[in-house]
Amino acid sequence: MKALLIWPIMPNSFWSYQETIDLAGLRSTNPPLGLITVAAMLPSDWEFRLSDRNVRLETDADWEWCDLVIISAMIIQQQDFGELIRKGKKLGKKVAVGGPFATSVPEFVIEAGADYLILDEGEITIPMFVEALEKGEEKGIFRATEKPDVTTTPLPRFDLLDLNAYIAMTVQFSRGCPFQCEFCDIITLFGRKPRTKTPEQILAELDALYQMGWWRYVFIVDDNFIGNKRNAKVFLRALIPWMEERNYPFALLTEASLNLAEDDELLELMVKAGFVQVFMGIETPDVDSLVGINKPQNTRNSLVESCHKITKAGLQIMSGFILGFDGEKPGAGKRIQEFVEATCIPQAHLNLLQALPNTAMWTRLQTEGRLRDGLGEFVGSQKALMNFVPTRPMSEIAEEFIDAFWNLYEPMPYLKRTFRHFMMMEGWRAKYERTLTKPEFQFLMSICWRQGFLRSTRFVFWWQLIVMAWRKSHLLYDYLIALGTGEHFFKFRHEVKAEIESELAEFQQYKQEQEVRSLQLETVSK
């Protein structure tokens, strides 16, 4: 069997870092870990070609070569995903699909014409799919009734990747999250009981990357790395000597819940293991909103103090924020800006709230009749209005969002905030003694040119750089990378502003047309 694995195009978003990767001469942020793991689960006598369309587009020869097309996607990739399914069918190919979007919205891929739906987690459903193929079945929907043991997950096929195309490689330690945030689809997809790989498993994956010559960022893509704290600590205690023996070849990134600040031992282990950055879903500084979305873990302690504690320990924080929660009071956008300034968090991932399919929020809003058709498709980016009727005016929320996103990524405040963030770090940090790669050198020179010469930030940039080199030289590389990621947001904020303003104008026109129709119907009925 000849299988063409395709990862659809990722639209420009907070996570794409398009301007940043362009400056570095790279093609994408992270590789499609799901697809290369699927390849490892399929029969060993199959032949594979991988097309990450963010790196290279598949060719006509690729389509002609394959017997089967396998496509995975997230919600944000839905447009290209649908087009690829339809193209495969038009070319007479069998099309199999999977991943989080197909699992959440199977109707979408059925309508697009997919032959095989390999849903839920592949450890269970891929063997079902292979068996169906062997029986000659032309179509099928394969679902799991339980969550698999991830200690059976094979080593991903990293050999299918072009390592030179990416900012970071990806591995996965755990699946699932113990919390029940109303708006989140992680527990729907992976359950509330975090399942973890063994330390030996994950070290084998890291060793495979190390042996392939990858000695840069590694993103542990767990939705909550500390969901199972006990197992996370067992892994970290095994990881620390492994990293020490190899002179810390990786700078590790991950996602974790804010209750990390409550566990001093876990914080220390993560820093000693080589973690340098953690993404955290803070969502909002408004406690009433946090209670309303069932996120009590963010209300037990001061949010600002928790963030400061994590930063002082030596971890750079990226944070998620959302506007549009039910009962939210006016000025929420301003309060988020003030919180970001108080915590000095460089990258604040700000979104308008979207109701994701099959979440508790989706079910509630559907029952209340508040979901909207044709408005704010759940694309997972910053460029769509909300896909439901909020409790305060849509225009008010959208305007606050535009203002907050624009101000957060004004170059001068971003540079000053990033500097304060790194100066706050007091914890131990591993020293990475390695030669800069050509993309890294090109990237750092571009940052110096743009922020140190072209922009009005030039004097602040050089002063901060000198102070950082003098007082925190061990953080200098990560500091410059953080400044470089700002380049994406400095440009992207223009795109966000234009798109939201355009959608808002269309929404207001739609509302006016509905009001006119209502008046006409009322007149006719009289």
Secondary structure, 3 states (H helix, E strand, C coil): CEEEEEECCCCCCCCCCHHHHHHHCCCECCCCHHHHHHHHHCCCCCEEEEEECCCCCCCHHHHHHCCEEEEECCHHHHHHHHHHHHHHHHCCCEEEEECHHHHHCHHHHHHHCCCEEECCCHHHHHHHHHHHHHCCCCCEEECCCCCCCHHHCCCCCHHHCCHHHECEEEECCEECCCCCCCCCCHHHHHCCCCEECCHHHHHHHHHHHHHCCCCCEEEECCCCCCCCHHHHHHHHHHHHHHHHHCCCCCEEEEECCHHHHHCHHHHHHHHHCCEEEEEEEEECCCHHHHHHCCCHHHCCCCHHHHHHHHHHHCCEEEEEEEECCCCCCCCHHHHHHHHHHHHCCCEEEEEECCCCCCCHHHHHHHHCCCECCCCCCCCCCCCCCCCECCCCCHHHHHHHHHHHHHHHCCHHHHHHHHHHHHHHCCCCCCCCCCCCCHHHHHHHHHHHHHHHHHCCCHHHHHHHHHHHHHHCHHHHHHHHHHHHHHHHHHHHHHHHHHHHHHHHHHHHHHHHHHHHHHHHHHHHHC
